Amino acid sequence: MTADIAKVRVGLDERSYDILIGSGLVARAGAEIVDRLGKVRAMIVTDENVAAAHLEALQASLLHAGIEHATHVLPTGETTKSFAHLEATVEAILAARLERGDIVIAFGGGVIGDLAGFAAGVVRRGMRFVQLPTSLLAQVDSSVGGKTGINSRHGKNLVGVFHQPRLVLADTDVLNTLSEREFRAGYAEVVKYGLIDKPEFFVWLEKNWHQVFSGGDARKQAIAISCQAKADVVGRDEFETGDRALLNLGHTFGHALEAFCAYDSARLVHGEGVAIGMALAHRFSTRLNLASSDDASRVEAHLRAVGLPTCIDEIPGMKPTAEALLTYIMQDKKVSRGALTFILTRGIGQCFIARDVPSSEVLAFLEQSLER
Amino acid sequence: MTADIAKVRVGLDERSYDILIGSGLVARAGAEIVDRLGKVRAMIVTDENVAAAHLEALQASLLHAGIEHATHVLPTGETTKSFAHLEATVEAILAARLERGDIVIAFGGGVIGDLAGFAAGVVRRGMRFVQLPTSLLAQVDSSVGGKTGINSRHGKNLVGVFHQPRLVLADTDVLNTLSEREFRAGYAEVVKYGLIDKPEFFVWLEKNWHQVFSGGDARKQAIAISCQAKADVVGRDEFETGDRALLNLGHTFGHALEAFCAYDSARLVHGEGVAIGMALAHRFSTRLNLASSDDASRVEAHLRAVGLPTCIDEIPGMKPTAEALLTYIMQDKKVSRGALTFILTRGIGQCFIARDVPSSEVLAFLEQSLER
């Protein structure tokens, strides 16, 4: 491994693995896989967009390393996370006669990582799997931690397994082909790690976000710190029975907004929902006299500076009512036995899990937010 | 718990659970569940046959214990282990708004246990699940050990997860409604535990099999010893990376025969395939000068005494060629990287895992067996 590649170790006993972050990792994927996992066979699972831009490079890298492989290309977009595509992917892996020790390579954004990871988790009751995340969101969030899954008609990500990858290769160059909007949306999750418990990282982002957006060393550093932050939380709570809930900062409000927009990405993408959700979580904490309004304003200011939304009324189209949003919040799977759980904060980098938040407080806060 | 209920503990650290074996456990299911798992809500997953015979008793028991529940009834038979029925079961569980701590109750034979366990393993990335096995096969084999799954067009049980139940309730009375043939097929797996490493249990079965078939204490005892035997192996090797392969005694030949019969239960059911497979494994061990031919004859004699088949030519319909059977054996998932793995024996109760068995030896043995 060359010096310009950052490495983050996810410590989960016998399920531990490395995340490599840096330039040119798609081209070096074959060599890294053979080095770490030996002479395996592989199924590449990817989507149409990623295939058009990067598939040849990955296939060449695998061939060069002597990794025999097949490729399964899925449609781009959230609707791919369905039972039908899961079945087709599983059958494609079995048709290629891969064994438990062979690998599934998830080559794409969060949708591909979630679906391919789920498929790898259930073929022969679990085969090895490698993540090559191609979006900023996937590099800093969904490719770390082993959550895989598809959507149900009853909600997003309600069906899946915990299945850890054996290796994650985050190629920072690939992010250059993302749209500005897509990159920004992933950046919301980067900011989240600062806000949860890394105030110094948030300060660093306020100063260096331009460099993170333009690429190079600052981008690699921001991704590495984010992966390390997530790895630390996941290492403490792999199966989400406690601390891991902190990673939901901004997500309870965010998911409700996404659901209200019927997951129409023209109106709102996940990272934008999280940005608004984080701003709301800080303002809600201010209202509950937990945090200063200066901190809430500072969070808002940074999100706005990079071009992320912070208010519900920035979402184009029909405005939700407070009651409608509360209904979506109550339906979210993070509601445990009817009690509302929120990630609240005592200030920048001081988040905590608040259980039993009264729904009346949430409703009053949402009414106030929507009146402004 | 009353004194007439046997209890076997499956020791898997924080995934440990009890198997209760005895009379009247369906009627006491609600009370046992509340005692051990608290006030949960439940989804009963069952099939048409079991529902007709026993569903009312289970529902009454849950109602009496205050367990709110819904029921999902599936068609009877192996084809139920499909992606389509998995999806329908998962959506039914989600429609009932069950949470991670609620339970799925698998109420049926191996098919229902495998499918319902898989569904429980993937809803919200894993919810609690309870097995109420209603066939002898399920009571002594599939309901113990956490293997769940469905079939692929590429083979049986190729898609699934390891997901341990929280409790297994094996009601020995329910077995009275099984056909003689179905009970016998399950009995083949009981014999298997003796042959693997419990010679004294095999001797006991030779003497007491009539009582096991007629019910009462001997039946309960045989089931408890079988569950304990399986629990011991699973406790040593939960994810089948080593010793657990011993449980495949008779299964490599058996699966090949089932596949040759296209899983037509009119010709051959699983337990019958295992009976023939165990007889073949012992004869093959004799041929390889590992075991005495007296031991092989004794195994055959016991299986015949209870009415189980021991020769390939007892299967009605077209006879397979040795080459055809070898092809099926090579396709079995227990073939690791092309090398043939067999469970062979040095005598009754002295099985071991033989890796790298030459396919030429297998072929020659099959040719000889088919000529007789």
Contacts between the chains, C-beta under 8 A, distances in Angstrom:
chain1	res1	chain2	res2	distance
A	83	B	83	6.6
A	83	B	86	7.8
A	83	B	87	4.4
A	86	B	83	7.8
A	87	B	83	4.4
A	90	B	83	8.0
A	90	B	152	6.8
A	90	B	159	5.6
A	91	B	152	6.2
A	91	B	153	6.3
A	91	B	154	7.0
A	94	B	152	5.2
A	94	B	153	8.0
A	94	B	154	4.1
A	94	B	155	7.5
A	94	B	158	5.8
A	94	B	159	7.9
A	95	B	154	6.5
A	99	B	333	7.9
A	99	B	336	7.1
A	99	B	337	6.8
A	101	B	337	7.9
A	121	B	161	6.8
A	122	B	122	7.7
A	122	B	149	7.9
A	122	B	159	5.2
A	122	B	160	6.2
A	122	B	161	5.9
A	123	B	158	6.9
A	123	B	159	6.3
A	124	B	158	6.1
A	124	B	159	7.9
A	124	B	333	6.3
A	125	B	147	6.9
A	125	B	149	6.6
A	125	B	160	5.0
A	125	B	161	5.8
A	125	B	162	5.6
A	125	B	239	8.0
A	125	B	240	8.0
A	126	B	161	7.0
A	126	B	162	7.1
A	126	B	239	7.6
A	147	B	125	6.9
A	149	B	122	7.9
A	149	B	125	6.6
A	152	B	90	6.8
A	152	B	91	6.2
A	152	B	94	5.2
A	153	B	91	6.3
A	153	B	94	8.0
A	154	B	91	7.0
A	154	B	94	4.1
A	154	B	95	6.5
A	155	B	94	7.6
A	158	B	94	5.8
A	158	B	123	6.9
A	158	B	124	6.1
A	159	B	90	5.6
A	159	B	94	7.9
A	159	B	122	5.2
A	159	B	123	6.3
A	159	B	124	7.9
A	160	B	122	6.1
A	160	B	125	5.0
A	161	B	121	6.8
A	161	B	122	5.9
A	161	B	125	5.8
A	161	B	126	7.0
A	161	B	161	5.9
A	162	B	125	5.6
A	162	B	126	7.1
A	239	B	125	8.0
A	239	B	126	7.7
A	240	B	125	8.0
A	333	B	99	8.0
A	333	B	124	6.3
A	336	B	99	7.1
A	337	B	99	6.8
A	337	B	101	7.9
